[in-house]
């Protein structure tokens, strides 16, 4: 799952990123409203954490734009504004939840999980690929109703490929979105994890397999 944090305070944004990454999400950070719009237009998100005080534009107006344009992505407002009027305005504008600052790390993680569970067209809480069912909120995979034991990294890799089933995904893309690396460390970490995940899927008897596309990357397919 991927979360967008729109927050101009770098320390707060970095803290949110760490909390959400520790909870199993991939996280993008936008420091301005317009940057946030660009992120949202370039790819789908499972949830957005939005500050209301942004340097280039009011976050409430950005929230209203998202809803006016038809976005149903769960949005959690996280802001220092904590009056009743502020909360009402944000919820009426389309926010799914409202989190006053400062907040406990575990509360942020729980509010985001809850917002995703409650839905939104992009949340896709459950994904079916062949005989595999991915439960994206609790990071579990079932094959024919039986739990498939995966490591956290194996699950993240499988989920990313599953959301792009049939497409070839390059190693650099996997490094960025599964390992959160902006560079290639020069190791075979992707190949090793793909091989381990492929072996695990075959052990379960699943009809889902990971195909190697020579020179390009990997594709998750039903065989």
N, C-alpha and C positions, 0 to 999 in steps of 0.2 A: 504494500500500500504506500501511496505517496501523498505527503502533506505539504502544502504551501504555507509558509509563515510570512505575513506582510507586516514588518516591524522595523522601524528606523533606528531604534536603540540597539547598537551592535552587541552589547553585553547581554541584553535581554534576549535578543534573537539567537545568539550562540547558546544561551542556556536552554531556550525552548528546543533548539535543534538537538542538543544532547539528550534532553529528557525524552523527546519523541523517537530519536534514533535508538535509545536504550529500550524503548517500548516496541521496537521492531519495525519502525517506519523509515522510509527514505524521505528526506526533507530538503526542500528548496527554500531559500531565503530571498525575499524582495524587500529593499529598504525604502522604496517609494511606491505610491499608488500606481503610477504608469508602468513601472517595472512589474508589479503584480499582475496588471492586466495583460502584459506581454506573456508572462508565464502561463496564465490561464488560457490564453488563446493558442498557445503552442502545444499543450498537452492536457489530458484530464487529470484531476486530482480527486482523492478520496475525501479530503476535507481541507478547509482553509482556516488558519488562525489569523485574525485580523485586528490590528491596532487601529484606533480611531484617529489618533493624532499623527498624521503623516506629513512630511515636509512639503510635498507638492500638491496635496489635495486631502480633503477631509475623508476619513475612512468610511463614514456613514454614507457619503455620496457614492463611493466606490461600491459599497454593499448594495445600494439601491440599483446601481447600474447592472451589477451581476444578475440581480433578480429580474430586472426589466428585460434583460437580454435572454432570459429563459434558463439561466443556470440554476440547477437544483443541488449543486454541491453543498454539503453541510458546512456551515460557517460558524465558527466560535469566535465571538468578539472578546478580545483580551485587552483591557484598557484601564487606565488610572481613574477614569470617570466612573463614579459609583453611585450617583444619585438615582432615585427612583425614576425620574424623568429620562435620564440617560438610558437606563435599562429598557424602559418602555419604547423609546424611540428606536433603539437598535432592534428589538424584537419585532416591532411593527414594520421595520424596514426589510425584514427577512432573515435576521440572524437566527440560528438554531439554538444558540446558548450564549450566555454573557458571563464573563469571568473577570471580576475586578482585580487589579494589581494592588499589592503583591499577592501572589498565590503560591500554595505549596506545589512542588513539582509533581507529586502524585495526583493532585487534583487536576492539573492541566492534562495529564495523560488520560485520566478517567473521563474528563469532559469530552475529549476528542474521541475516545472509544465509544462513548454514549451517543455522540452526534452521528457517528458513522453507523452505529446499530440502528438508529431511528430512521436512517434512509437517506434518500436522495438518489436521483437516477444514476449518478456516477458511483455510488458507494459500492454496488455489486458485492454485497456481503458474502454471497455464495457463488462460486464459479464452478461450472461443470465442464470437464474436458474428458471425453470418452467415458471411462469407468471411474475417473477420479473426481472427487468433490473437494474443492478447497473452501474452507471456512475462514474467511480473511480477517475476521475480527479476533478469533482466538488462535489463529495460525495453525490450524489442524488440517490434515489431509486424510480422507477416507477413500478406500477402494472397496467397492461392493459392500459398503457399510462397516468395514473394519478399519480401525485407525492405522495409518502408516507412520511409523516412527521416523522422524527426520530431525536433523539438527536445525538450529535457527537459520544458518546460512543455506542449508539445502532447501529449506522451505522458501526463503527469500528468492533463491534462484528459480525454483519451480514456479512460484507465483509470477515472477516477472516474465518467464517464458510463456506461462499459461495465458496471461493477459494479451499475449501476442502470438497465440497458437497459429501454427502454419507459416508464420513469418520467420525469415532468417534474422537472427539477432547477433550482432558482431561482438567480439571479445571486448573492444573498448567500451561499447555500450553497457555490457554486463559489469565491467569494472566500475563504471561510473554509478550505475543505479543499484547494484547489489552490494558492491564493496565500498561505494562512496569515494572512489579514487578518481582524480582528474588526470591521472597519468598512468602509464603502463609500468609497473615495477620491474618488468623484465623477468618475471617468473611464469610458471605454468599453472598458477593458482586457479584460473578459470577452468582449464582442461581437467585438472585433478578433481575439482568439485563436480563438474559435469559428469565425469566418469563414475564418481561415487553415487551421484543421484541416479544416473542411468542404471547402475547395478541394483540400487535399492528398488527402483520401479519394476525392474525385471523380476526381482525376488518376490514381489507381491503378486506377480502374474498379471499385471496391468497391461492393457492394450495400448497405453500411452508410452511413447518412447522419444528420446532426444536424438535427432539426426544431426550428424556433423556435415556441414556444408563446407567442403574443402576451400580454404583460402578466404572464407567469408564469416563463418560463425556457426551458430546452432539454431535448430528449429524444433519446437515441440510439436509432435504429430501423433495422430491416432493411427495405428498400423493394423 
